[in-house]
Structures are given as C-alpha cells and as structure tokens.
C-alpha cells in the first residue's frame, strides 16, 4: 500500500514523509476522497477554515506542487495527483490506500458471515483490523480532516464489534476478554462492546464479573446521559442473572457454487474467493455440488475453474457434458448424455448397450474403479441428471443449471450471485484493457452498473470496447443509457444477454411468463407477493406458486422471505416483452392496478397516523383488493420505510403514464410518512410532480393540497419565504373554493411559518383570524391543532404567561378529544414553558415524560426539541457534560429528519455546554459554523444566538470583537422581538 490514513499519515511506506502542515492537510483531504475530485473550496476550508487569505488558491497550487515533488522523491508518479478546473484528486488503485483495503476486507468478512463461513470471516476481520496503526490521520488538526477521520474510526469500531460477534460464536471468548475490557474502557458508552464483554465473561463462567460490567455501565449511563441502558443490554443482564447464556462453538459452513471444465478462461475475475472456498468444501465433504444462477452469472466458467483446481485429485477421469437444458437445442435425454460420457471414458461404440437401463449400469460400473470428476453442465431438470450420479464416494460431480434442482437430494445446492462493483470493473478491464478502464473510472463504474454486474453482460460490454478502440468508455456508458437500451447494446456476434434471458423465459409456464412480464412494470427495487398479485390480478396462493416458479428459474430473486426483486437487465427484458402494440391494453390495465394498490395502502396508513384535521383532505378510496391491503396497513410506518423508493418512483411513473389522479393522490397519501421520517427530498419531488399534474388537470383543490404540503418541506428546510409563498397561494385558492376547514389549517400553518421566520406580529394576525374561524366551526380537533401552533409561536415570542394558558387549554382539549399526538405536543410545550419561567424541577419531570412519549410515537423532531430543552436544564444546573450529551443526541435527531433550523439550534446549545466545560476552541468552532449556516438560511434567531456565542468565546481575549458580535446579535434579537435581547443588553452594558 502506497498510502496510509488508518493512523498517522503515511506515504510510500514511511511515517510522516510529508511534513509541511498545509501539505499534510491537502493530501489527507485528497486521500479521504480517493478516486474523486475534491473541490478547491473544500480544500481551502480545510486548510484555512474561516480565515482563508486572498491568495488561498495560489497557495493551494503551491501545496500541490510540493506534494508532487515529494511523491516523486518517494518513487511515486507525480501524476498520482490529478488537476481539474474544479479541484484536485488522487488517482489510486484498489490496493494503494489502506482505508480501501480495509473496507474491502470488511465487506469480504461480512459476506463470509452471511454465507455461514465464520472461521473465514474471523480471519478476514482480523486482517482488516490489523491495518490500523492508531486513530485515523492522527496529528492532523484540520476540522474537515478530523470530521471525516472520525467516520473512519467509527467504521473500525463497528468492524471490531462484528469481528467479536463472530469470534464469540466460534467459542473464542477467553481470548477476547482482555481486548474487550480495554475497548470498553476506551469507549464506555458503547453498549454493544459492553454486551460482548458480558457475553465473553459469562461464557467462561465469570458471571459475577459480567454482572459487574453491567452495573458499571448502568452507573455511567445514568451519570453521563441520565438514562437507563438499552433494552438489549438489559435483556442480556437478565440472561446472565438467569444463567442461560450459551455460545455456539462450531462454525457453520455455506455451500458455494461451482463452474465447468473445457478450458479455464484467462480473464477469470471476481470468483477467486468462491473458488477457494468450494475447493476446501469439496475436500472436506461434498461429492455432489449443485450450482444454479440466473442466465449469464458465470456458472459454467466457475465450474471449469473448480474442476481444473481439483483435477489432480481425480486423475482417472475428468468429464464434461453440456446437457443443453437452456439452449436453442433440445435438452439431451439421460440416455444420450450417458452415451457421451461413456465415449469420453473410452468405451467403444459397440460396447455401449442399446437398452437405456443397461447403459446406465455400464456407466456406474466404469466409474466404480475410478477417481473421476464429472461436470454436468446446463441441466434442465433433476430427472435429467439424477440417473447420472455415481454410487461411490470417490467421484466428484459438479452440476450447473439455471433452475434450482430441488429433486437431487444428495447434492449440496448453491446460487451464484452477480459480481460486486469492484469485481465487475476488474472483469471489464481484463476484457477491454485495464489502462483504458483506469483512465475513465467513473464511466467504467457506470458501465458495470448498467450491466447489472452480470458477468455475461460485462464480458459483452468489454468486447464491444475491445473491438472499438476509438470509443471512450463514456461513449459505451451513454449508449447503455440512451439509444435502444442496454439489451440491444449487450450483444456480440451470436451471443447476447437478451438471448440468454429468452431461453430462461421460454422454460417457464405461460402463467409465470405473464407474471414476469407484469412484474417488470414495478419501478422500485424490492416488492412483495401482494404487489405481484395486484399486478397480475390473481389470488395470493396462485401468485405465490408462480413466484416460486420464477425464483427456481432465476428470473426473480427472493432476497428475503416474501420479498423479491428483478435484476436490472431482467426488468428491462420484461418491459421489452410488454412493448409490442398488442400488449398495450394488458400493460395499461396492470399499471392501473399497481398504482391503485399502492394508493389504497398508503391512504389507509395515512388515515391511521394523521390528525383529524389533516385527514379532511385525504382522498376517499375503496380498495379493489381488500385482501392485499390489510397486511401492509398493519405494518404501517415499517411498510412505508421498506417501500419508500418504490413509492417515489410510482409517483413519477403515474405522471409519465398519464394517471393524474393517482399521481397527486399518492403524493398526498405519503406526506405524513415522508415528513415524519425526514424524507424531505422525496416529499418535495413527489409534491412538485403532483402539483404539475394538478395544474394540468385544472383541479384547484388538488393544487392547494399539493402547495400546502410542499410548504411543509420548505418549512422543515428553513426555506420560510418559499413556504409562506406556497401557503399564501393555497390560502387564496381555498378561500375561493369555500373550503373553510382547509382555510383554517392553512392559516395556522402560515402563522407558524411567520413565527419561525421571526415575524411574530404577522403570525399573531394569522392565529387571530384562525381563532375566529374555529369559534364559528366549533370543531375541537381543529382547535387542538391551532392551540399547538399558537403555543409554539408564543414561546418563541417570549410571551410565557400567555403560552402557559394556551398549553394548558391545549392539553385539556387534546385529552378530551383523545388526540394522542396533540396530547404529547402539549406536554412538551408545558415543559418548555415551565423551564423558561424558571421552574426547573417541574420542567425536568414534564420534559422527561414528553421525551418518553415522543420516542414511543416515533416523532424524531419532537424528540430532538425535548432533548435540547433537557440539555439546557442540565447546563443551568451545573452539569455541562450531561448537557452536551443530550444536545448531541438532539443533533442526531435533527439531522435524521432534515430540520436545518433544528440542527443550528442543537449546535448552538452544544457549543454553550462545551464552553462551560472549558473547551473554548471547540465552542467557537461550533458557533461559527452555525453563524455560517444560519446566515445562509436566513434564520435570524439562530444567527443571533451564534453571534452571542462567539462573543462569549472571545470576550476575555478580544473584548472589542465581543462587543461587535453582541451588537449584531442585539439587532437581530430586536428584529424578531426575542426576549433574549435583554440579556445581550446587560452584557453590552458590562462591557461599556
């Protein structure tokens, strides 16, 4: 490895071989983004942070020049560092950078775990972990470098935990105890490590020590975080107490696919580990191996390499026969196949019996005294190959098929997957030329992805490049995206991916063929059997049988029980089968069923999770197939998260295929799930599409719905002017349409948006109008929503007495209407208000209750709000360390839901807690970051808090600068009428 970042920076094999501070920062940033361009702006920020000189770009060029000279001195090519108008990059091979070697090693270890090869997994994990020489990029103080290096350190810890899991299962607990104890000391808050130490101690009979480890962890969690250990650790504690822990000490081995025999191709790529594992497995026990996989996955090639590797062990015979199970020829009969095998053994034609049974008897007799290896390639059915199996244990039989040969009881089955991304690119380079592929890494990666990492497709793509030296790799990538599509491009002579798929497709029943065609319409990744049943308009039992048939034929992959997916190229093939004009009626009817099924499910889920006021504009729907809707509705949010990508793609599909009603209604149905889950990009995309469709329909009510919920994403992203503009248009439309309830909800949403934007007077005007409307409607549910938003605005305005009255009324009414969501909101607001009024004891109790309830309902944004509030209380009570932990947890929650203002607030509060711990530099760094982000967002309140925080940090060292920052903060606090202005005024008076 030429570069090392898993520890102090290392170049060319030596420590600290680049000594200049700025050069080290630049090289570290480039290596952290190896293979990609790093923009100049990022490098400038990393080197100089908030105070880059005017000559920063020129100085950066000087750094790069020095680095190139230094690389040349160390025997590395200066062009390893590449220059582009947009920035700089480092060109490395997969073996050049220890972090990439580590990542590949961990991936290989995880694959071994998934395959059940625990001993192999443990070896690979340890080899990967051995690459670490200390904390990543230790000694480089740049914040940008440290932030990225910390992510690497986290990867090491995760890999260590996974490695320990494997070694515990292998019965190596005693050897792990010392290492785990040291790791727990270094990372006392890491529950998984603590649980592993408890397991190791308990498994060697040291239950008392295991219980002591738990007690120490519980004390630390209580002191540092104010919480109990997690559920898993508590359950583990109970198991230790009960004495029921037992670790499996034996490794389970997985079956690995094999390949065929004629000639082992020279560019064999990506299956070396599989080959080695299979050889070992056969040596131990496995005389009949069944290898299946989709068309083009490389079954025959792998079998040939396995047979070649084992040929010396079977010196008497090495036989191969193509059974033509999936080809344009008629599959060989068993009698014909055994004749071919006998002739390969040298049996004269006149000795081959006419009677098929006698022929098989001769075959077994001929093998009886031999150590023979037999490859039965491209089998059609189990019945075709079962009679060919020898009786003795001294022969090896490798069977390949596109079908799962469930009838060969003696065989050990394996399914061959596609290549991973690195293997696919390596194979492409072997066929088309490694240097050519290395010159265009991004285009090569795109070609491999468009080929679906399928070996046959990669080989055909590489052959096209090899025979067209004038083409760039990017030219082929573009052709695979545009033009006639990837299947038309992936052909060479008589070989094509489409032809290979057609042979598999022809082998299944007409009903399975129809289901396969229709499944190709689903635009997402994974789907369940209910989606297939809706597409095909079939009962679930019949659908499941057909799916099983498609899985057995490797036309569909079952990724987990009841969850399926199509390979990208198979999906393209299925769509082509539906393209002819005579199939358009079938296609459109299936699309409508697909959209209606997902719309029925999402609408039903929305009705279970949305407040009464929001449910008003959920479109009415009667499921066409109620039997397909109940189960996903019962899963609720979990079903939505699993199908998020597919639902977003379905909204796009509905627009493209001209299903306007389903398009905007599906976007609306997914709103709350997207909003609560922090999927704001998806929310904006779907509602923007829905808005376009509603405008084309001229449906003003639908336009208003799309604008209203589109504004919610803008609000969460702190794009308040856009949110306000969208809601103002929606308000005008709803007023014109006489939709009083929707007018009301838009008014209170406008009120909260004005408040968040610091315009409390305009906010109050919206709420006053909304109160008048509620009084007229007499709707208790509407009033609870209004009170919730009004309370939020009053808290921000500093009107705590009025806010307290409103929160109490809100809580009472929410409980009367049994609206749990609003009840929890009211409790949270009460805790915030009592805190701001100085009642810290009651505030803490109320907020802890609110935190528990918000976590229970999965409200991550609300959880973050409460965590921040509790953190402030801890800081005021003189516990800044505990406060900092709470603010960090709040920041994680705000990042997850995409709330940028919440992130600014969390960082400002975290900086205050850090400052009180005495870390001025870190606190200043955080406040400056918030100042940058809040200024860009136009968030005046958090901008003011950041300015005030910077002033606190520099007050002792630079009173003049502190005064300047406080003056700017005061101006902003006055603009938003925040009560914080009074505290700033007092500090300015003290400074004079």
N, C-alpha and C positions, 0 to 999 in steps of 0.2 A: 504493500500500500504506500502510495506516494504522499498522501496527505492524512493527517490525523487530527481530529477535533474532539475525540472522546477522551478528554483530558487536556493538558496544555497543548497549544497549537504546535503541530509537528509537520515539517515539510522535508521530504526527501530522506526520512529515516532518523532525523535528529531532533532533539528538543530545542525550542527557542531559536530556530535557524533564521527566523525573521525577527529582528529585534526592535526596529522602529515602531513606536506605539501606533501611529496612524496606519502604517502599512499592515500591522497585525490586525487592526480593526477591519480594514478593507478586505484583506484576504479571508478573514473569518466570515464576514458577511457573504462573500462570494462562495465559499465552501458550504455555508449553511443553505445556500440556494443552488447547489451544484447542478449544472445542466440547464440553468435558466438565466436569463438576463436580469440583473439587479439594476433598477433604475438609478440614475445619478442622484436623484433627490433622496432616495433611501440611504445611499452611501454617505451623502453629505450629512444627513440627520444622524447617522450612526457615528460619524467621526466628530462632528462639532455640536451635535444636539441642538439646543435652542439658539446658539450664537454662532452660526456659520459666518466666516469672513466673506467679503465681496469677491475674493479670489478663490473661493472654495473649489470651483470646478477646475481651475488651473492647478491648484494644489493636489486635487484628486488625480489628475492626469500624471502629475509627478510621482505620486504614490504608486500608481500602476506601472510606470516606467521602472521605478526601483524594484518593484516586485518581479517584473520580467527579468531584470538583470540578475536578481538573486536566484530566481529559478534556473537560469542558465548556469550560474555558478554551481548549483547543486545537481547539474546534469539533467535538468528537465527542460522541455521545449518551451521557449518564451511564449509561443503562440498558445500555450495552455490557457493563458488569459486572453479572452476574445473581447473585442471592442465593437460596439454598435452605437449608432446615434442615440439610442435610448438609454444605454448604460453599459455595464461590463458583465462578464460571466467567466466561469471556469469550465473548461472542457475536460471531462474526466471519463474514464472507462468505469464499468461497474466494480472493478477491483481496486480502483485508485484511492477511494475515500473510505476510511474505517467506518463512518456512520452508515454508508450504504451497504457495506459488507455486513455490518451488524443487523441492519433492517432485513436483509435477505436471509441471514441466518435465523433470525427470529421467525420470519414467515415460514421458513422450511421446518422449524421446530413446531410451529403451530399446525402445519399441515400434517406432520407426523403424529401429533396428538389426535387430530381429527381422524386419522387413519388407524388409531389404536396402537401405534408403534412407540410405546412410552420410553423404552431404553434409548432408541434413536433420538427421540425428542429431547430427552435429558442431555444427551451428548451435544446436540446442536445448540441448545440453550446455553450450555456452559461455554462452548466455543465462542458464541456470540458475546457473552458477558465478559469473557477474558480479554476482549478488545479494549475494554475500558481501563484507563490509566488514572482516573480521577474525575472530578466534575468536568462536564463538557466546557472546553475553551476556558479553563481556569486561568485567571490572571489577566483577562481582558475586561476592563471595567465598563465598556460601552453599554448603555442601557439596551440598545437594539440588539446587540450580540447576546447580552445576558438573558433577555426575554426569550430569544429563540433557543439559547443553550439550555434554559430551564426546561423547555419542552423535550429536549433530548434526555435530560436527566430523568424526567418523568417516564420516558419510554424505557430507560434502563430499569427503573424500579418495577414497572409493570412486567417486564420480561423476567426479572428476578422472581417476582411473585408467581408467575406462571411456571417457571422452572421448578420452584419449590413444590408447587402443586404436583407436578409430575414425579419428582423425586420422593415425595411423601407416598404417592401411590405405589412407587416401586419399593417401598419398605426401607428407605434410607433415612429415617427420622433421626437416628442417633447422630449421624454425620452432619445433620443440618442444624442442630441445636445451637452451637456456638455462633454460626453465621447469622442465624435468625435473631439471636439475642442481641448481637451487635447492631443489626439492621433496625431492630425495634428501638434500641437506644438512640439511634440517629434519627429515626422517624417515628416518634412516639404516638403521633395522631393517625398513623396509617393502620386502619383496622384489619386489613387483610393480612398484613405481616404479623400482627399481634395474634390473630386467629391461627395462623400457620405455626407460630411458636407454641401456642397452646396444644395444637394437634400433635406436634413432634414430641413435646414433653409427655403428653398423655399416652402416646403410643409406646413409649419406653417405660411406662409405669410410674412416671413422676406427676401424678395427678395433683398433688399439693402444690408443686411448682407451677403447674398450668393454671391453677386457681389463683395463685399469687400474681401471675402475669395479668390475669383478667382484672383483679382488684386494682392493680397499679394503673391499668388503662382506664378503668372507670373513674379513678380519682383524677387522672389527668384530663379526661374529657369534661368532668364536672368543673374543675378549676379553670381550664383554658377556654372551654366552649359553653359551659353552662348546660350541657345536655348529657343524656344517658348514652351508652354505647349503642351501636346499631343493632337492628333485630337479629342479623346473622350472628354477630358476636355474642349476643345474649343467649341465642339458642345453643351456640357452641358451649357456652358456660354451663347451661343446663345439662348438656350431654356429658360434659366432664364430670359434673356432680353425680350423674346417674351411672357413670362408668360404662357407657355403651359405645365408646369410640373404638373403631377397628379399621385399620388401614389395609387396603388391598396391597399385597406384596408382589403380585405377579403382573408382568406386563402382558397386555393383550395385543395380539398382532392382527393387522388388517391384511386382507387379500389385495394383491396388486396385479394389475393387468399385464399381459404378455404380448409378444408380437410374432412375426412369421420368419421363414427360413431362406428363400432362394439366394439373395445377395444382400448383405448388410450395407445399406447406403452410407456413403461417406459423410453426408451432412446431417447425420443423426443428432438431434438437438432437443433438449428440454426434458428428456425422459431418463437421464442417467441415474438419478436417484431411484426412480421406479425400477429400472433395470437391476440395480444393485440389490434393492430390497427383494425383488422377485426371485433372483438367483439364490439369495440367502434362504428365502422361504421354501423354495423347492428343495434345497439341500436338507432342510430340517424335516419337512413333511408336506407333501403336496404334489402328488404324481399326476393329477388331472387338474389343469388350470383352465378356467373359462374366462375369456376376455371379451367383453362387449363394449359398445360405444356407438355414438352417432356416426353417420357417414363422414368420412374424411378425418376422423380423430387419430388415425395412425396406428390402428390395432395390428395390422399385418407387419408394419415396419418394426414395431416393438417386439412382436413375437419372433421375428427373424433375429433380432439382436439378442434376445434371451436365449434362443436356440444356439446361436453362434457362441455365446459366452459359456454355454454348458456342453458344447459338443464333445469336448474331451471326456466327459463323464459318461457319455453314451457312444462308445466307439464302434459298436456293431452296426448301428443304423441311424441315419438322420433323414427322416422322410418328410415330405411336404406335399399336400394336395389341396387344390382350390376347389371347394365344393360348390361354387357358383350359387350360393344361397341368395345373394343380392347382386345380380348382374343381368345383362340382357340375354344371357343364355339360360336354358332350363337348368334348374339345380340338378346336380348329379344324384342318381339313386345310390343307395348304400352299396348295392352290388357293383355298380360302375366304379365307385370310389375305392372299394376294396381291391378290385382288379388292378387299378392304377397303383395302389400301394404294393401289391404283390409283385408287380412288374418292377417297381423300384427296388424291391428286395432281391431281384434277380431270378424270380420264379419264371421259368419258360411258359409261353402262352399255352402250350399243350398240357401243362400241369395244372392250369387254373380250371377248377371244376365248373361245369355249366350250372349246376344247382346252386342258388344263392346261399343256402344254409351251409352247403359243403365248402363253398368259397370262404365264408366267414370262419369255418372251423380250421381251414388251412391257414388263414391269416393268424389265428391265435396260436396255432402250432408253430408257425415260422417265428413268431415273437417269443415263444416260450424260452428259448435258449439264448436270447439276445438281450443286450442292454441297448435299448432303442429309444430314440426321440422322434415323436410324430407330431407334426403340425397339421391340424385340420382347420384350414382357413376358410372364412366366409361361409360358415354353416347357416343353413336355412332354419332347421328345427332340431329339437332334441332327438326326435325319432331318426333323423338322418345320421347323427353321429353316435348315438348310444351303442349300436351294434359294433362299432369300430373300436371300442375301448378294449385294451388288452386286460388279461386277468391278473398278471403278475404285478409286483410292486417295484420291479427293476426297470420299468419303462416310464417315460415321461410323455404326457400328451398335452399339447397346447391347442386350445380351441378358440377361434375368434369368430365373432358374429355381430351383426347389427342388432340382433334380438337377444333378450335375456333367455338363456336356455334353462328354464326352471326345471325341466324334466331330467336333466343329467344330475342325478342325486349325488354321485361320487365326486363331482367336480367342485372346485372352490371358485365361486364367481367373483369377478371384479368388473367395475365400469370405468372406462378410461375417460378422464376429463379432458377438456381443451387445455392448451398451454396457458401459463400465466404470461403477463405482459412482457417481462424480460426475456423469457424463453422464446416467445413469438418473434420479438425483434431480432434475437440472435439467429433464429432459423431464417428469417428474411435476409439477414446479412450473409449467411452461408450460401444462399441460393443466388442473390443478386450482387453480392460483393460487400464485404464488411466495411471497407473505406467509404464506399458510396452511401451506405446506410448511416455510418457515423457522421458524415458531413451534414445530414439532414435529420437529426434525431427526432424533432417534433413531427415531421412528416412521416417518418418511419413508424412512430408510435400511432399516428392516425391510421396508417395503412393497416397495421396489426389490429387495431381496434375495429376498423371497418370489416376486417376478415373474421371478426369474432374469435380471434386467437385459435382458429381451427387449422390444424396442420396442413390439410389439403389446400385450403384457401390461401394460406401463407405461401405454400410452395408455388401455386399458380401465379400469385401476385409477384413473387420473386422472379419466376420465369419470364413474365412479361417485361419486367425491368431488365433482366439479363439480356433479352433479345432486342431491347430498345435502348442502347447506350446513350442516345441523345435525350432521353426523358430524364427529368428530375423525379425524385421520389415524390415531391409535392404534386407533380402532374398526375401520377397514378392516384394519389390520395384524392385529388379533385374529381377524377373520373369515377372513383368509387362512390362519391357523394352525389354527383350530378349525372348527367347523361342517362344511359339506360339502366343504371343501378348496379350494385355490386355483383349480382349474379351474372350479369352479362359480361362484366369485365373479368371475372374469375374463371377463365377458360383458356386452355392451351391445347390445340390440336383436338384430339378425341376426348380429352379429359376436361371436365367442368364440374364445379360444385353443384350446379343445378341438376346436372345429370345424375350425380351421386344421390342427391336428395330424392329425385324422381324414382329411383329404384327402391328406396326405402318406402316411399309413399305408396308405391304400387303393391307392396306386400301386405298392407292392412286392409280391413274390410271397408266397403263403401261408406258405412255409417261413421267409422273412425276417420275416413278421409274427409267427410263433410265437417266433422267437428274440428279437425286440424285446420281446414281452410278458414273456418269462422274464428278460431282462436287467434289467428293472425291479425284480426281486427283490433284486438286489445292493445292499446298503445303503451301500457305501463310495463313494468318488469314482471313481478310475481302476480299470480292470480290464483283464486281458489276454485274448487269444483262448482260452487254456486254461480260464479261468473260464466263458466263453461256451460252450465245448464241453461242459464238465461240466454246466452248467445245461440245455442242450438235448439232452444225451446223443447227440452227433453226432461223427463223425470230424473231425479238425482241418482237413483240406482243405475239407470241405463247410462247416464253421463259418466258415473264413476267407472263402470266397466269399460267404456270407450277410452277414458283417460288411461286406465291401466294398460289397455292395448297399445296406446300411443307411447306410453313410458317404456313398455317392453320393446317396442320397435325403435327406441331412442329418437323419436320425433318430438317428444315432450320430455322435459326433465322434472322430476319430483324432488324439489330442493329440501322439503321437509314434509312430514305427513300432512296431506291435504293442501299443500301449496306447490304450485307448478310455475314453470317459465319456459319460454321458447328461446332457443339460441337466436341471436340477431339475424343470421342468414336464413335460418329456417322460417323466421317470421316474414322475412322478405319473400321467401319462396311461397309461403301460404298466401300472402297478399297477391302475388302474381297469379295464383290459381283462381282467385276471385276477380281478376281484372277483365276477363272476356265479357262482351256485352250481354251474353245470355245469362250471366250470373249477377247482373246488377240489381235485379229485384231481390234476389236472395241476400246480397250484400247489404242493401239499404235496410231491409227488414231486420237483419241481425244487428246492425248498428243501432237502430232504434231500440231494440230490446236491451242492448248493452247499456245505453245511456239511461233508459228508464229504470233498469235495475239499480244502478248506482245512485240515481236521483232518489229513488224510493228509500234506499238505505240511509243516505245522508240526511234527507228530510226528516226521517223518523228519529235519527240520532239527535238532530238539531232540536226537535221538539222536546226531547228528554233533558237537554242540558241548558237551553236558553230560558231567560226570564220571561215572564208572561208578556211584558210589553214588547219584547223582541219577537216573540212568536207570532205577533199580529201579522207581520209581512212574510212569514214563511208560507210559500205556496202550498195549496192543498194538493194532496196526492193520494191515489188509491193504487197500491202495488198490484201489478199484473200477476206477479208470482209471490203471494204472501209466504209460501213455503221457503223461499230463498232469502227472505228479508229478516226473519226473526233472529237467526243466529248472529249475523253481523251487528244488528242493533243491540243485542245483549252484550257484545264485546265493547260497543261504544267507542270511546276515545282510542282504545288499543287498536281496533279495526281501522280507524281513520289513519293513525300514525303508520300502520303497516302498508296502507294503500295510498299514502299521500302523493307520491309521484304519479301514480296511475290516475288519480282524480284530477290533478292539474292537467295532465295530458288529455284527459277526456273533455275538459272544457275547451281546450284548443281544437280537439277533433270535432266537437259539436259545432264550432264556428266554421271550420273548414268544410264540413259535410252538410252545412245548412240545416242544422237542427236548432233554431234560435231560442225557442222556449226552454229546451233542456239546457242550453248553454248558460243563460244568465241565471236560471233557477239552480243549477248545480253549483255555480259560483256562490250564490247566496246561501245555499244549504251548508257549504263548507266554511262559512265565515267564522263562526264562533270557534270551531275546532282549529282553524288556522290562526286566529287571533290569540287564543289562549296558549297555543303551542309555540308561539313566536315565529310562525312560518309566514313572515311578512312579505317576503319576495313572492311567495305563492299567492298570498292574498291579493297583492297589487296586480299580479299578472292575470289571475282569474277574473277579478272585478273590472280590470281595464278591458279585457275581452268581452265580458258581459255587458259593459257599458256600450261598446261599439255595436254589439248585436241589438241591444235595446234601442239605441238611436236609429239603427236601420229599420227596426220594427215600428218606430214612432210611438213606442209604449212609454208614456211619460211616468207612469207609476214605477215601471221597472227601471227607468233611468234614475229616478230618485233613490230607489233602493240601492242600486249599484254605487251611486255617488256617496250615499250615506255611509256605506260600509267601506268603501275605498278610503274615505276620510279617516276611518279608524286606524288604518295602517299608517297614514301620513301622521296622525297624532302620535302613535307609538314611536315613530321615527323622528319625532320632534320637528316635522315639517308643518308647523302650525299654520302658516299662511295658506298652504295648499289645502290643508284640512278645512280651514274656515271657508275658503272659496268654494270647495265642493259642497259643503253643507249649506251654504247660502243659496246655491242653485237648487239643491234638493228641497230646501225650505220653500222657495218660490213655487216650485212645481207642486208640492204637497198642499200648499195653501190654495193654489188654483184648482186642484182636484178635490178640495174639501175633505182631505184625509186628516181629521182633527187629531187622532191618536198619533199618526206619524209626524204631524206638525209638532206635537208636544215633544216627542222623542228627539226630533231634530233641534228644537230649541234648547233642550238640556245638554245635548251634545255640543252645540255651539257655545253654550255657557261654559262648559268645562274646557273647551278649546281656547276661548278667550282668556280664561283664568290661567291656563298653562302658559299662554303667551304673555302673561303679565298685565293683561288689560282687565282688571277686576271690575271696573265700573261697567264696561260693556257686558261682562259676564253677568253681573247682577241684573242688568236690564233684561237679558235673556231669561234668567231664572224667574224674575218677577212676572214676565209675560207667561211663562210656563205654569207658575203657581195659579194665576188667574184661570188658565185653561183647565187645570186639574180640578179646581173648585167647581168648575162648570160640569166636568165629566163625572166627578165623583168616583174615580177609579183608584182604588187603594194600591194596586200594583204599580200604576203609573206614578203615584205619589212616592212610593218607596224608591224608585229609580231617580226621581227628581231630588229627593232628600239626600241620596247618596252623593250625587254630583255637586249639589249645593254645599254640602258639608266639606267636600274636598276643596272647593273654591274658598270657603270661609277660613279654613285652616291656612291656606296659602296666603290669604289676605291679612291674617293675624287677628281676626275677629273671633277670639276663642270663646267668649261667653255665648255669642250667637251660635257658633258652631256646636257648642256643647248641647244647647237646647235642641238644635236640629238633629244631632246624632241620637239623642235620647228618644226623640219622636220617631226617628228613622228605625231604631231598634224595636220600639214597641210595635210599630206598624208592620215591620218585616216579620216579627214573630206571630202577629195576628194573622197575616196572610200566608204564613208557613213558607216564606221565601228564604230558603237556607242561604243562598248566595248573598242576598242583601243583609241577612242577619249577620253573617260573617263580616261583611263590609262595615256594618255599623259598629260592631265590636272593635274592629281595627281602628276606626276613626275615634271612638271613645278613648282608646288607649293613647292615641297620638295627642288628643286634646288634653287629657289629664297630664301627660308628660309636659306639654308646653305651658300648662298652668302651674307647674311645679310640684304636682302630686306624684312623686316618683314611685312610691311603693304601690299604690293602686294601679298606676300606669303600667308598671312591670307585670303585675298579675294579669291585667286585661290583655296586654300585648302577647303574653305567652299563650293565653287561650286563643287569641286570634291567629297566632302562628300555627298552632296545632290544627285549627280548623281549616286554614288556608292550605296547609300541606295535605290535609285529608281530601280536599276538593280539587287538588292539583293546580291551584292558582299560583304559578311561579312568580308572576309580577307582584301580586299581593304579598307573597312570602318575602320577596325582596324588600318591599316597603317596610314590613314589620321588623325584619332583621335589622335594617338601618336604624329604626326607631329604638329598638332594644340596645343597639350598639351605642347610641348617643347616651342612653341612660347609664350604661356601664362606664363610659368615659367620664361622665359627670360624677359618678360615684367613686372615681379614682382607680378604675380597672381598665386602663387603655389597652392592655394586651388582649383581654377578652373582647373589648370593643372592636379591635382590629379584626379579630377572627370573625365576628358577626358581620362586619362590613364586607369582608372578603366573600363570605357566603352570599351576601346580598348582591355583590357584583356579579358573581357567577349566575345567579338567577336572572338578573337584568340582561346579561349577555345572552343567555339562552332564549329569552323572549324577544330580544332585539330592541329593547327600550333604551334609546340613546341618552335621553334625559336621566333615566334611572341609573345608567352607568356613570354619568357625570356626577350625580348626587352621591352614589356609593363611593366613588374615588375621592371626592372632596371630603367626605366623612372619614374614610380610611386614612387620608392624609392627616387629618386632625388627630386621630388616635395614634398614628405613627409619630407625629411631632411630640405628643405628650410622653412617648417612650424615649425621647431624646434623639431620634434619627431625623435631624433637620434636613439633610440632603435628600433622603427618600421622600419626605413630606413635600419638599419644594418641587421635586420632580413630578409628583402626582398632581399637585395644584397647577403646575404649568401645563401639564397635559390636558387637564380639564379646561383650563383657560383657552387653549387652542381649540378643543372640540366644541366647547360651549359657544365660543365666538362664531365658529363656522356654522353652528346650528341656529344661532340667534336666540339662544336660551339665556336671557338676561339675568335671571336669578342665580343660576349656577355659575354664570360668568362672574357675577358679583361675589359669590362665595369663594370662588377660586382666587380672585384678586385679594380678598380679605385674607385668605390663607397664605398667599405669597407674602403679604405684608407681615403676618405673624412670623414667618420663617426668617425674614431678612431684617426684622425690627432691630435686633441687637447689633447686627453687623453693618447695616446701612439704613439708618433712620429716615434719610431723605427719600430713598426708594420706597420704604414702607409707607411714608406719607403719600407719595404719588399713587401707589396702588390703592390705598384706602380711600383717597379722594375719588378715584374712578369707581370703586366699589359703591361708595355712598351715592354717587349719581345714579347708578343702575338700580340700587335698592329703592331710591326715591321714585324712579320711573315705574317700578312695579308695585309701589306702595307696600313694601315689605317691612314688617316690624324690626327686621334685622338692622335697619338703618340707625336705630337709636344706639345700639352697641358700637357701631362704627363711629358715630358722632362722639361718643365718650372717649374712645381710643384716640381719635384725632385731637381732641381737647388735651389729652395727656401728653401727646407728642408736641403740642404747642405750635 
